[in-house]
């Protein structure tokens, strides 16, 4: 039996075009038409249909939750959870191997900023 996969996916520069790191610029951008990056909706729908749990993550502060949810909904992205206020530096996922399985249970995929999810495959 395959276990359900959980995907942690960054928002700015990964799913939605980001031309600035400034919070003020990001807030202003959210009130304009946000640009969804290539293949993001298709991949997210594929992963959802495959039973994946999708957790969106962002360095945006918690005070931007409402506008962030509005922006995500406006571009048509599905997600299960939204985690805000993460640092914008390096991020690590640490997970344990199960006793009955020596296989890795944590993986990382890095994509180029603003290029979307075209080359990302989750098996």
ROVEX-666638 format. One record per atom (N, C-alpha, C, O): residue number from 1; atom name; residue in three letters; x, y, z. Coordinates in steps of 0.1 Angstrom, whole numbers. Layout:
+-----+------+------+-------+-------+-------+
:  nr : atom : rest :     X :     Y :     Z :
+-----+------+------+-------+-------+-------+
: NUM :   CA :  Ala :     X :     Y :     Z :
...
+-----+------+------+-------+-------+-------+
//
This chain:
+-----+------+------+-------+-------+-------+
:  nr : atom : rest :     X :     Y :     Z :
+-----+------+------+-------+-------+-------+
:   1 :    N :  Unk :     8 :   -12 :     0 :
:   1 :   CA :  Unk :     0 :     0 :     0 :
:   1 :    C :  Unk :     9 :    13 :     0 :
:   1 :    O :  Unk :    18 :    14 :     8 :
:   2 :    N :  Unk :     6 :    22 :    -9 :
:   2 :   CA :  Unk :    14 :    34 :   -10 :
:   2 :    C :  Unk :     8 :    44 :     1 :
:   2 :    O :  Unk :    -4 :    45 :     3 :
:   3 :    N :  Unk :    18 :    50 :     8 :
:   3 :   CA :  Unk :    14 :    60 :    18 :
:   3 :    C :  Unk :    12 :    74 :    11 :
:   3 :    O :  Unk :    18 :    77 :     1 :
:   4 :    N :  Unk :     3 :    82 :    16 :
:   4 :   CA :  Unk :     0 :    95 :    11 :
:   4 :    C :  Unk :    12 :   104 :    12 :
:   4 :    O :  Unk :    19 :   104 :    22 :
:   5 :    N :  Unk :    15 :   111 :     1 :
:   5 :   CA :  Unk :    27 :   120 :     1 :
:   5 :    C :  Unk :    22 :   134 :     5 :
:   5 :    O :  Unk :    11 :   138 :     2 :
:   6 :    N :  Unk :    31 :   141 :    12 :
:   6 :   CA :  Unk :    29 :   155 :    16 :
:   6 :    C :  Unk :    39 :   164 :     8 :
:   6 :    O :  Unk :    51 :   161 :     9 :
:   7 :    N :  Unk :    34 :   173 :     1 :
:   7 :   CA :  Unk :    42 :   182 :    -7 :
:   7 :    C :  Unk :    42 :   196 :     0 :
:   7 :    O :  Unk :    32 :   202 :     2 :
:   8 :    N :  Unk :    54 :   201 :     3 :
:   8 :   CA :  Unk :    56 :   215 :     8 :
:   8 :    C :  Unk :    61 :   223 :    -3 :
:   8 :    O :  Unk :    72 :   221 :    -9 :
:   9 :    N :  Unk :    53 :   233 :    -7 :
:   9 :   CA :  Unk :    56 :   241 :   -20 :
:   9 :    C :  Unk :    56 :   256 :   -16 :
:   9 :    O :  Unk :    46 :   261 :   -11 :
:  10 :    N :  Unk :    67 :   262 :   -20 :
:  10 :   CA :  Unk :    68 :   277 :   -18 :
:  10 :    C :  Unk :    59 :   284 :   -28 :
:  10 :    O :  Unk :    56 :   279 :   -38 :
:  11 :    N :  Unk :    54 :   296 :   -24 :
:  11 :   CA :  Unk :    45 :   304 :   -33 :
:  11 :    C :  Unk :    53 :   313 :   -42 :
:  11 :    O :  Unk :    52 :   311 :   -54 :
:  12 :    N :  Unk :    60 :   323 :   -37 :
:  12 :   CA :  Unk :    65 :   334 :   -45 :
:  12 :    C :  Unk :    78 :   329 :   -52 :
:  12 :    O :  Unk :    87 :   324 :   -46 :
:  13 :    N :  Unk :    77 :   330 :   -65 :
:  13 :   CA :  Unk :    88 :   326 :   -74 :
:  13 :    C :  Unk :    88 :   311 :   -78 :
:  13 :    O :  Unk :    95 :   307 :   -86 :
:  14 :    N :  Unk :    79 :   304 :   -71 :
:  14 :   CA :  Unk :    77 :   289 :   -74 :
:  14 :    C :  Unk :    64 :   287 :   -81 :
:  14 :    O :  Unk :    63 :   280 :   -91 :
:  15 :    N :  Unk :    53 :   293 :   -75 :
:  15 :   CA :  Unk :    40 :   291 :   -81 :
:  15 :    C :  Unk :    35 :   304 :   -88 :
:  15 :    O :  Unk :    28 :   304 :   -98 :
:  16 :    N :  Unk :    38 :   315 :   -81 :
:  16 :   CA :  Unk :    34 :   328 :   -86 :
:  16 :    C :  Unk :    46 :   337 :   -89 :
:  16 :    O :  Unk :    56 :   337 :   -81 :
:  17 :    N :  Unk :    46 :   344 :  -100 :
:  17 :   CA :  Unk :    57 :   353 :  -104 :
:  17 :    C :  Unk :    60 :   362 :   -93 :
:  17 :    O :  Unk :    52 :   369 :   -88 :
:  18 :    N :  Unk :    73 :   364 :   -91 :
:  18 :   CA :  Unk :    78 :   373 :   -80 :
:  18 :    C :  Unk :    89 :   381 :   -86 :
:  18 :    O :  Unk :   100 :   376 :   -91 :
:  19 :    N :  Unk :    87 :   395 :   -86 :
:  19 :   CA :  Unk :    97 :   404 :   -92 :
:  19 :    C :  Unk :   104 :   412 :   -81 :
:  19 :    O :  Unk :   112 :   420 :   -84 :
:  20 :    N :  Unk :   100 :   410 :   -68 :
:  20 :   CA :  Unk :   105 :   418 :   -57 :
:  20 :    C :  Unk :   104 :   409 :   -44 :
:  20 :    O :  Unk :    96 :   401 :   -43 :
:  21 :    N :  Unk :   114 :   412 :   -35 :
:  21 :   CA :  Unk :   113 :   406 :   -22 :
:  21 :    C :  Unk :   107 :   415 :   -12 :
:  21 :    O :  Unk :   105 :   412 :     0 :
:  22 :    N :  Unk :   104 :   428 :   -16 :
:  22 :   CA :  Unk :    99 :   438 :    -7 :
:  22 :    C :  Unk :    84 :   434 :    -3 :
:  22 :    O :  Unk :    76 :   432 :   -12 :
:  23 :    N :  Unk :    81 :   434 :    10 :
:  23 :   CA :  Unk :    67 :   431 :    14 :
:  23 :    C :  Unk :    58 :   441 :     8 :
:  23 :    O :  Unk :    47 :   437 :     4 :
:  24 :    N :  Unk :    61 :   454 :     8 :
:  24 :   CA :  Unk :    53 :   464 :     2 :
:  24 :    C :  Unk :    50 :   461 :   -13 :
:  24 :    O :  Unk :    38 :   462 :   -17 :
:  25 :    N :  Unk :    60 :   457 :   -20 :
:  25 :   CA :  Unk :    58 :   454 :   -34 :
:  25 :    C :  Unk :    49 :   441 :   -36 :
:  25 :    O :  Unk :    41 :   441 :   -45 :
:  26 :    N :  Unk :    51 :   431 :   -27 :
:  26 :   CA :  Unk :    43 :   419 :   -28 :
:  26 :    C :  Unk :    28 :   422 :   -25 :
:  26 :    O :  Unk :    19 :   417 :   -31 :
:  27 :    N :  Unk :    26 :   431 :   -15 :
:  27 :   CA :  Unk :    12 :   435 :   -12 :
:  27 :    C :  Unk :     6 :   442 :   -23 :
:  27 :    O :  Unk :    -6 :   439 :   -27 :
:  28 :    N :  Unk :    13 :   451 :   -30 :
:  28 :   CA :  Unk :     8 :   458 :   -41 :
:  28 :    C :  Unk :     5 :   449 :   -53 :
:  28 :    O :  Unk :    -5 :   450 :   -60 :
:  29 :    N :  Unk :    14 :   439 :   -55 :
:  29 :   CA :  Unk :    13 :   429 :   -65 :
:  29 :    C :  Unk :     0 :   421 :   -63 :
:  29 :    O :  Unk :    -7 :   417 :   -73 :
:  30 :    N :  Unk :    -3 :   418 :   -51 :
:  30 :   CA :  Unk :   -15 :   409 :   -48 :
:  30 :    C :  Unk :   -28 :   416 :   -52 :
:  30 :    O :  Unk :   -38 :   409 :   -55 :
:  31 :    N :  Unk :   -28 :   429 :   -53 :
:  31 :   CA :  Unk :   -40 :   437 :   -57 :
:  31 :    C :  Unk :   -41 :   439 :   -72 :
:  31 :    O :  Unk :   -50 :   444 :   -77 :
:  32 :    N :  Unk :   -30 :   435 :   -79 :
:  32 :   CA :  Unk :   -30 :   435 :   -94 :
:  32 :    C :  Unk :   -33 :   420 :   -98 :
:  32 :    O :  Unk :   -35 :   411 :   -90 :
:  33 :    N :  Unk :   -33 :   418 :  -111 :
:  33 :   CA :  Unk :   -34 :   404 :  -116 :
:  33 :    C :  Unk :   -21 :   397 :  -113 :
:  33 :    O :  Unk :   -11 :   400 :  -118 :
:  34 :    N :  Unk :   -22 :   386 :  -105 :
:  34 :   CA :  Unk :   -11 :   378 :  -102 :
:  34 :    C :  Unk :    -8 :   369 :  -114 :
:  34 :    O :  Unk :   -17 :   364 :  -120 :
:  35 :    N :  Unk :     5 :   366 :  -116 :
:  35 :   CA :  Unk :     8 :   357 :  -128 :
:  35 :    C :  Unk :    12 :   343 :  -123 :
:  35 :    O :  Unk :    22 :   342 :  -116 :
:  36 :    N :  Unk :     4 :   333 :  -126 :
:  36 :   CA :  Unk :     7 :   320 :  -122 :
:  36 :    C :  Unk :    18 :   315 :  -132 :
:  36 :    O :  Unk :    17 :   317 :  -144 :
:  37 :    N :  Unk :    27 :   307 :  -126 :
:  37 :   CA :  Unk :    39 :   303 :  -134 :
:  37 :    C :  Unk :    35 :   290 :  -142 :
:  37 :    O :  Unk :    25 :   283 :  -139 :
:  38 :    N :  Unk :    43 :   287 :  -152 :
:  38 :   CA :  Unk :    40 :   276 :  -161 :
:  38 :    C :  Unk :    38 :   262 :  -154 :
:  38 :    O :  Unk :    45 :   258 :  -145 :
:  39 :    N :  Unk :    27 :   255 :  -158 :
:  39 :   CA :  Unk :    23 :   242 :  -154 :
:  39 :    C :  Unk :    20 :   240 :  -139 :
:  39 :    O :  Unk :    19 :   229 :  -134 :
:  40 :    N :  Unk :    19 :   252 :  -132 :
:  40 :   CA :  Unk :    16 :   251 :  -118 :
:  40 :    C :  Unk :     2 :   245 :  -115 :
:  40 :    O :  Unk :     0 :   236 :  -107 :
:  41 :    N :  Unk :    -8 :   250 :  -122 :
:  41 :   CA :  Unk :   -22 :   245 :  -119 :
:  41 :    C :  Unk :   -23 :   231 :  -123 :
:  41 :    O :  Unk :   -29 :   223 :  -116 :
:  42 :    N :  Unk :   -17 :   227 :  -135 :
:  42 :   CA :  Unk :   -18 :   214 :  -140 :
:  42 :    C :  Unk :   -11 :   204 :  -130 :
:  42 :    O :  Unk :   -17 :   194 :  -127 :
:  43 :    N :  Unk :     1 :   207 :  -126 :
:  43 :   CA :  Unk :     8 :   199 :  -116 :
:  43 :    C :  Unk :     1 :   197 :  -103 :
:  43 :    O :  Unk :     0 :   187 :   -98 :
:  44 :    N :  Unk :    -4 :   209 :   -98 :
:  44 :   CA :  Unk :   -11 :   209 :   -85 :
:  44 :    C :  Unk :   -23 :   200 :   -86 :
:  44 :    O :  Unk :   -26 :   192 :   -77 :
:  45 :    N :  Unk :   -31 :   201 :   -97 :
:  45 :   CA :  Unk :   -43 :   193 :   -98 :
:  45 :    C :  Unk :   -39 :   178 :  -100 :
:  45 :    O :  Unk :   -46 :   169 :   -94 :
:  46 :    N :  Unk :   -28 :   175 :  -107 :
:  46 :   CA :  Unk :   -24 :   161 :  -109 :
:  46 :    C :  Unk :   -20 :   155 :   -95 :
:  46 :    O :  Unk :   -24 :   144 :   -92 :
:  47 :    N :  Unk :   -13 :   163 :   -87 :
:  47 :   CA :  Unk :    -9 :   158 :   -74 :
:  47 :    C :  Unk :   -21 :   156 :   -65 :
:  47 :    O :  Unk :   -22 :   147 :   -57 :
:  48 :    N :  Unk :   -30 :   166 :   -65 :
:  48 :   CA :  Unk :   -42 :   165 :   -57 :
:  48 :    C :  Unk :   -50 :   152 :   -61 :
:  48 :    O :  Unk :   -55 :   144 :   -53 :
:  49 :    N :  Unk :   -51 :   150 :   -75 :
:  49 :   CA :  Unk :   -59 :   138 :   -79 :
:  49 :    C :  Unk :   -52 :   125 :   -76 :
:  49 :    O :  Unk :   -58 :   114 :   -75 :
:  50 :    N :  Unk :   -39 :   126 :   -73 :
:  50 :   CA :  Unk :   -31 :   114 :   -69 :
:  50 :    C :  Unk :   -31 :   112 :   -54 :
:  50 :    O :  Unk :   -25 :   103 :   -49 :
:  51 :    N :  Unk :   -39 :   121 :   -47 :
:  51 :   CA :  Unk :   -40 :   119 :   -33 :
:  51 :    C :  Unk :   -30 :   126 :   -24 :
:  51 :    O :  Unk :   -29 :   124 :   -12 :
:  52 :    N :  Unk :   -22 :   135 :   -30 :
:  52 :   CA :  Unk :   -11 :   142 :   -22 :
:  52 :    C :  Unk :   -18 :   153 :   -14 :
:  52 :    O :  Unk :   -28 :   159 :   -17 :
:  53 :    N :  Unk :   -12 :   155 :    -2 :
:  53 :   CA :  Unk :   -15 :   166 :     6 :
:  53 :    C :  Unk :    -6 :   178 :     2 :
:  53 :    O :  Unk :     6 :   176 :     2 :
:  54 :    N :  Unk :   -12 :   190 :    -1 :
:  54 :   CA :  Unk :    -4 :   201 :    -5 :
:  54 :    C :  Unk :    -4 :   212 :     5 :
:  54 :    O :  Unk :   -14 :   217 :     9 :
:  55 :    N :  Unk :     8 :   215 :    10 :
:  55 :   CA :  Unk :    10 :   225 :    20 :
:  55 :    C :  Unk :    18 :   236 :    14 :
:  55 :    O :  Unk :    30 :   235 :    10 :
:  56 :    N :  Unk :    12 :   248 :    12 :
:  56 :   CA :  Unk :    19 :   259 :     7 :
:  56 :    C :  Unk :    27 :   266 :    18 :
:  56 :    O :  Unk :    22 :   267 :    29 :
:  57 :    N :  Unk :    39 :   270 :    15 :
:  57 :   CA :  Unk :    47 :   277 :    25 :
:  57 :    C :  Unk :    52 :   290 :    19 :
:  57 :    O :  Unk :    54 :   292 :     7 :
:  58 :    N :  Unk :    54 :   300 :    28 :
:  58 :   CA :  Unk :    59 :   313 :    24 :
:  58 :    C :  Unk :    66 :   320 :    35 :
:  58 :    O :  Unk :    64 :   318 :    47 :
:  59 :    N :  Unk :    75 :   329 :    31 :
:  59 :   CA :  Unk :    81 :   338 :    41 :
:  59 :    C :  Unk :    72 :   350 :    44 :
:  59 :    O :  Unk :    76 :   358 :    53 :
:  60 :    N :  Unk :    61 :   352 :    37 :
:  60 :   CA :  Unk :    52 :   363 :    39 :
:  60 :    C :  Unk :    48 :   363 :    54 :
:  60 :    O :  Unk :    46 :   352 :    60 :
:  61 :    N :  Unk :    47 :   374 :    61 :
:  61 :   CA :  Unk :    43 :   374 :    75 :
:  61 :    C :  Unk :    28 :   370 :    76 :
:  61 :    O :  Unk :    20 :   371 :    67 :
:  62 :    N :  Unk :    25 :   365 :    88 :
:  62 :   CA :  Unk :    12 :   361 :    92 :
:  62 :    C :  Unk :     2 :   372 :    89 :
:  62 :    O :  Unk :   -10 :   369 :    86 :
:  63 :    N :  Unk :     6 :   385 :    90 :
:  63 :   CA :  Unk :    -3 :   396 :    88 :
:  63 :    C :  Unk :    -8 :   397 :    74 :
:  63 :    O :  Unk :   -18 :   404 :    71 :
:  64 :    N :  Unk :    -2 :   389 :    65 :
:  64 :   CA :  Unk :    -6 :   389 :    51 :
:  64 :    C :  Unk :   -15 :   377 :    47 :
:  64 :    O :  Unk :   -17 :   374 :    35 :
:  65 :    N :  Unk :   -19 :   370 :    57 :
:  65 :   CA :  Unk :   -27 :   357 :    54 :
:  65 :    C :  Unk :   -39 :   360 :    46 :
:  65 :    O :  Unk :   -41 :   353 :    36 :
:  66 :    N :  Unk :   -47 :   369 :    49 :
:  66 :   CA :  Unk :   -60 :   371 :    41 :
:  66 :    C :  Unk :   -57 :   375 :    27 :
:  66 :    O :  Unk :   -63 :   369 :    18 :
:  67 :    N :  Unk :   -48 :   384 :    25 :
:  67 :   CA :  Unk :   -45 :   388 :    11 :
:  67 :    C :  Unk :   -38 :   377 :     3 :
:  67 :    O :  Unk :   -39 :   375 :    -9 :
:  68 :    N :  Unk :   -30 :   368 :    10 :
:  68 :   CA :  Unk :   -23 :   357 :     4 :
:  68 :    C :  Unk :   -34 :   347 :     0 :
:  68 :    O :  Unk :   -33 :   341 :   -11 :
:  69 :    N :  Unk :   -43 :   344 :     8 :
:  69 :   CA :  Unk :   -54 :   334 :     5 :
:  69 :    C :  Unk :   -62 :   339 :    -7 :
:  69 :    O :  Unk :   -65 :   332 :   -16 :
:  70 :    N :  Unk :   -65 :   352 :    -7 :
:  70 :   CA :  Unk :   -72 :   358 :   -18 :
:  70 :    C :  Unk :   -64 :   357 :   -31 :
:  70 :    O :  Unk :   -70 :   353 :   -42 :
:  71 :    N :  Unk :   -51 :   359 :   -31 :
:  71 :   CA :  Unk :   -43 :   358 :   -42 :
:  71 :    C :  Unk :   -42 :   343 :   -47 :
:  71 :    O :  Unk :   -44 :   341 :   -59 :
:  72 :    N :  Unk :   -41 :   334 :   -38 :
:  72 :   CA :  Unk :   -40 :   320 :   -42 :
:  72 :    C :  Unk :   -54 :   315 :   -48 :
:  72 :    O :  Unk :   -54 :   308 :   -58 :
:  73 :    N :  Unk :   -65 :   320 :   -42 :
:  73 :   CA :  Unk :   -78 :   316 :   -48 :
:  73 :    C :  Unk :   -80 :   323 :   -62 :
:  73 :    O :  Unk :   -85 :   317 :   -71 :
:  74 :    N :  Unk :   -75 :   335 :   -63 :
:  74 :   CA :  Unk :   -77 :   342 :   -76 :
:  74 :    C :  Unk :   -70 :   335 :   -88 :
:  74 :    O :  Unk :   -75 :   336 :   -99 :
:  75 :    N :  Unk :   -58 :   329 :   -85 :
:  75 :   CA :  Unk :   -51 :   323 :   -96 :
:  75 :    C :  Unk :   -55 :   308 :   -97 :
:  75 :    O :  Unk :   -51 :   301 :  -107 :
:  76 :    N :  Unk :   -64 :   303 :   -88 :
:  76 :   CA :  Unk :   -70 :   290 :   -90 :
:  76 :    C :  Unk :   -62 :   278 :   -85 :
:  76 :    O :  Unk :   -62 :   267 :   -90 :
:  77 :    N :  Unk :   -54 :   281 :   -74 :
:  77 :   CA :  Unk :   -45 :   270 :   -68 :
:  77 :    C :  Unk :   -53 :   263 :   -57 :
:  77 :    O :  Unk :   -59 :   269 :   -49 :
:  78 :    N :  Unk :   -52 :   250 :   -57 :
:  78 :   CA :  Unk :   -57 :   242 :   -46 :
:  78 :    C :  Unk :   -46 :   239 :   -36 :
:  78 :    O :  Unk :   -35 :   238 :   -40 :
:  79 :    N :  Unk :   -50 :   239 :   -23 :
:  79 :   CA :  Unk :   -40 :   236 :   -13 :
:  79 :    C :  Unk :   -48 :   231 :    -1 :
:  79 :    O :  Unk :   -60 :   233 :     1 :
:  80 :    N :  Unk :   -41 :   223 :     8 :
:  80 :   CA :  Unk :   -47 :   218 :    20 :
:  80 :    C :  Unk :   -44 :   227 :    32 :
:  80 :    O :  Unk :   -52 :   229 :    41 :
:  81 :    N :  Unk :   -31 :   232 :    33 :
:  81 :   CA :  Unk :   -27 :   240 :    44 :
:  81 :    C :  Unk :   -18 :   252 :    39 :
:  81 :    O :  Unk :   -12 :   250 :    28 :
:  82 :    N :  Unk :   -17 :   262 :    47 :
:  82 :   CA :  Unk :    -9 :   274 :    43 :
:  82 :    C :  Unk :    -1 :   277 :    56 :
:  82 :    O :  Unk :    -6 :   280 :    66 :
:  83 :    N :  Unk :    13 :   276 :    54 :
:  83 :   CA :  Unk :    22 :   279 :    65 :
:  83 :    C :  Unk :    29 :   292 :    62 :
:  83 :    O :  Unk :    36 :   293 :    51 :
:  84 :    N :  Unk :    28 :   302 :    70 :
:  84 :   CA :  Unk :    33 :   315 :    68 :
:  84 :    C :  Unk :    44 :   319 :    78 :
:  84 :    O :  Unk :    45 :   313 :    88 :
:  85 :    N :  Unk :    52 :   329 :    74 :
:  85 :   CA :  Unk :    62 :   334 :    83 :
:  85 :    C :  Unk :    75 :   326 :    84 :
:  85 :    O :  Unk :    83 :   328 :    93 :
:  86 :    N :  Unk :    78 :   318 :    74 :
:  86 :   CA :  Unk :    90 :   310 :    73 :
:  86 :    C :  Unk :   101 :   320 :    69 :
:  86 :    O :  Unk :    99 :   329 :    61 :
:  87 :    N :  Unk :   113 :   317 :    73 :
:  87 :   CA :  Unk :   124 :   325 :    68 :
:  87 :    C :  Unk :   126 :   324 :    53 :
:  87 :    O :  Unk :   122 :   314 :    47 :
:  88 :    N :  Unk :   132 :   334 :    47 :
:  88 :   CA :  Unk :   134 :   333 :    32 :
:  88 :    C :  Unk :   147 :   327 :    29 :
:  88 :    O :  Unk :   151 :   326 :    17 :
:  89 :    N :  Unk :   155 :   322 :    38 :
:  89 :   CA :  Unk :   168 :   316 :    36 :
:  89 :    C :  Unk :   166 :   301 :    33 :
:  89 :    O :  Unk :   155 :   296 :    29 :
:  90 :    N :  Unk :   177 :   293 :    34 :
:  90 :   CA :  Unk :   176 :   279 :    32 :
:  90 :    C :  Unk :   166 :   272 :    41 :
:  90 :    O :  Unk :   164 :   276 :    52 :
:  91 :    N :  Unk :   159 :   262 :    35 :
:  91 :   CA :  Unk :   150 :   254 :    43 :
:  91 :    C :  Unk :   153 :   239 :    42 :
:  91 :    O :  Unk :   157 :   235 :    32 :
:  92 :    N :  Unk :   152 :   233 :    53 :
:  92 :   CA :  Unk :   155 :   218 :    54 :
:  92 :    C :  Unk :   143 :   211 :    59 :
:  92 :    O :  Unk :   136 :   215 :    68 :
:  93 :    N :  Unk :   140 :   199 :    53 :
:  93 :   CA :  Unk :   130 :   190 :    59 :
:  93 :    C :  Unk :   137 :   179 :    65 :
:  93 :    O :  Unk :   145 :   172 :    58 :
:  94 :    N :  Unk :   135 :   176 :    77 :
:  94 :   CA :  Unk :   141 :   165 :    85 :
:  94 :    C :  Unk :   130 :   155 :    88 :
:  94 :    O :  Unk :   120 :   159 :    94 :
:  95 :    N :  Unk :   132 :   143 :    84 :
:  95 :   CA :  Unk :   121 :   132 :    86 :
:  95 :    C :  Unk :   128 :   119 :    90 :
:  95 :    O :  Unk :   140 :   118 :    86 :
:  96 :    N :  Unk :   122 :   110 :    97 :
:  96 :   CA :  Unk :   128 :    98 :   100 :
:  96 :    C :  Unk :   124 :    87 :    90 :
:  96 :    O :  Unk :   115 :    88 :    83 :
:  97 :    N :  Unk :   133 :    77 :    89 :
:  97 :   CA :  Unk :   130 :    65 :    82 :
:  97 :    C :  Unk :   122 :    56 :    90 :
:  97 :    O :  Unk :   124 :    55 :   102 :
:  98 :    N :  Unk :   112 :    49 :    84 :
:  98 :   CA :  Unk :   104 :    40 :    92 :
:  98 :    C :  Unk :   112 :    27 :    95 :
:  98 :    O :  Unk :   120 :    23 :    88 :
:  99 :    N :  Unk :   108 :    21 :   106 :
:  99 :   CA :  Unk :   115 :     9 :   111 :
:  99 :    C :  Unk :   115 :    -2 :   100 :
:  99 :    O :  Unk :   124 :   -10 :    99 :
: 100 :    N :  Unk :   103 :    -4 :    93 :
: 100 :   CA :  Unk :   102 :   -14 :    84 :
: 100 :    C :  Unk :   106 :   -11 :    70 :
: 100 :    O :  Unk :   105 :   -19 :    60 :
: 101 :    N :  Unk :   112 :     1 :    68 :
: 101 :   CA :  Unk :   116 :     6 :    55 :
: 101 :    C :  Unk :   128 :    14 :    56 :
: 101 :    O :  Unk :   128 :    25 :    63 :
: 102 :    N :  Unk :   139 :    10 :    50 :
: 102 :   CA :  Unk :   152 :    18 :    50 :
: 102 :    C :  Unk :   152 :    29 :    39 :
: 102 :    O :  Unk :   162 :    36 :    38 :
: 103 :    N :  Unk :   141 :    30 :    32 :
: 103 :   CA :  Unk :   141 :    40 :    21 :
: 103 :    C :  Unk :   140 :    54 :    27 :
: 103 :    O :  Unk :   134 :    56 :    38 :
: 104 :    N :  Unk :   145 :    64 :    20 :
: 104 :   CA :  Unk :   143 :    78 :    25 :
: 104 :    C :  Unk :   129 :    82 :    25 :
: 104 :    O :  Unk :   121 :    78 :    16 :
: 105 :    N :  Unk :   125 :    91 :    34 :
: 105 :   CA :  Unk :   111 :    96 :    35 :
: 105 :    C :  Unk :   111 :   111 :    34 :
: 105 :    O :  Unk :   100 :   117 :    36 :
: 106 :    N :  Unk :   122 :   117 :    30 :
: 106 :   CA :  Unk :   123 :   132 :    28 :
: 106 :    C :  Unk :   131 :   135 :    16 :
: 106 :    O :  Unk :   141 :   129 :    14 :
: 107 :    N :  Unk :   126 :   144 :     8 :
: 107 :   CA :  Unk :   132 :   147 :    -5 :
: 107 :    C :  Unk :   132 :   162 :    -7 :
: 107 :    O :  Unk :   123 :   169 :    -1 :
: 108 :    N :  Unk :   140 :   167 :   -16 :
: 108 :   CA :  Unk :   140 :   182 :   -19 :
: 108 :    C :  Unk :   141 :   183 :   -34 :
: 108 :    O :  Unk :   148 :   176 :   -41 :
: 109 :    N :  Unk :   133 :   193 :   -39 :
: 109 :   CA :  Unk :   134 :   196 :   -54 :
: 109 :    C :  Unk :   135 :   211 :   -54 :
: 109 :    O :  Unk :   127 :   219 :   -49 :
: 110 :    N :  Unk :   146 :   216 :   -61 :
: 110 :   CA :  Unk :   148 :   230 :   -62 :
: 110 :    C :  Unk :   145 :   234 :   -77 :
: 110 :    O :  Unk :   149 :   227 :   -86 :
: 111 :    N :  Unk :   137 :   245 :   -79 :
: 111 :   CA :  Unk :   133 :   249 :   -92 :
: 111 :    C :  Unk :   139 :   263 :   -94 :
: 111 :    O :  Unk :   141 :   271 :   -84 :
: 112 :    N :  Unk :   142 :   267 :  -106 :
: 112 :   CA :  Unk :   146 :   281 :  -109 :
: 112 :    C :  Unk :   135 :   291 :  -107 :
: 112 :    O :  Unk :   123 :   288 :  -110 :
: 113 :    N :  Unk :   138 :   302 :  -101 :
: 113 :   CA :  Unk :   128 :   312 :   -98 :
: 113 :    C :  Unk :   121 :   317 :  -110 :
: 113 :    O :  Unk :   127 :   319 :  -121 :
: 114 :    N :  Unk :   108 :   317 :  -108 :
: 114 :   CA :  Unk :    98 :   322 :  -119 :
: 114 :    C :  Unk :    98 :   313 :  -131 :
: 114 :    O :  Unk :    93 :   318 :  -142 :
: 115 :    N :  Unk :   102 :   301 :  -130 :
: 115 :   CA :  Unk :   101 :   292 :  -142 :
: 115 :    C :  Unk :    90 :   282 :  -141 :
: 115 :    O :  Unk :    88 :   274 :  -150 :
: 116 :    N :  Unk :    83 :   281 :  -129 :
: 116 :   CA :  Unk :    72 :   272 :  -128 :
: 116 :    C :  Unk :    76 :   258 :  -125 :
: 116 :    O :  Unk :    87 :   255 :  -120 :
: 117 :    N :  Unk :    67 :   249 :  -127 :
: 117 :   CA :  Unk :    68 :   235 :  -123 :
: 117 :    C :  Unk :    69 :   225 :  -135 :
: 117 :    O :  Unk :    67 :   213 :  -133 :
: 118 :    N :  Unk :    72 :   230 :  -146 :
: 118 :   CA :  Unk :    73 :   222 :  -159 :
: 118 :    C :  Unk :    81 :   209 :  -157 :
: 118 :    O :  Unk :    76 :   199 :  -161 :
: 119 :    N :  Unk :    93 :   210 :  -152 :
: 119 :   CA :  Unk :   102 :   199 :  -151 :
: 119 :    C :  Unk :   101 :   191 :  -138 :
: 119 :    O :  Unk :   109 :   182 :  -135 :
: 120 :    N :  Unk :    91 :   194 :  -129 :
: 120 :   CA :  Unk :    90 :   187 :  -116 :
: 120 :    C :  Unk :    81 :   175 :  -118 :
: 120 :    O :  Unk :    70 :   175 :  -122 :
: 121 :    N :  Unk :    86 :   164 :  -113 :
: 121 :   CA :  Unk :    79 :   151 :  -113 :
: 121 :    C :  Unk :    79 :   145 :   -99 :
: 121 :    O :  Unk :    90 :   144 :   -93 :
: 122 :    N :  Unk :    68 :   142 :   -94 :
: 122 :   CA :  Unk :    66 :   135 :   -81 :
: 122 :    C :  Unk :    60 :   121 :   -84 :
: 122 :    O :  Unk :    49 :   120 :   -90 :
: 123 :    N :  Unk :    68 :   111 :   -80 :
: 123 :   CA :  Unk :    63 :    98 :   -84 :
: 123 :    C :  Unk :    57 :    91 :   -71 :
: 123 :    O :  Unk :    53 :    79 :   -72 :
+-----+------+------+-------+-------+-------+
//
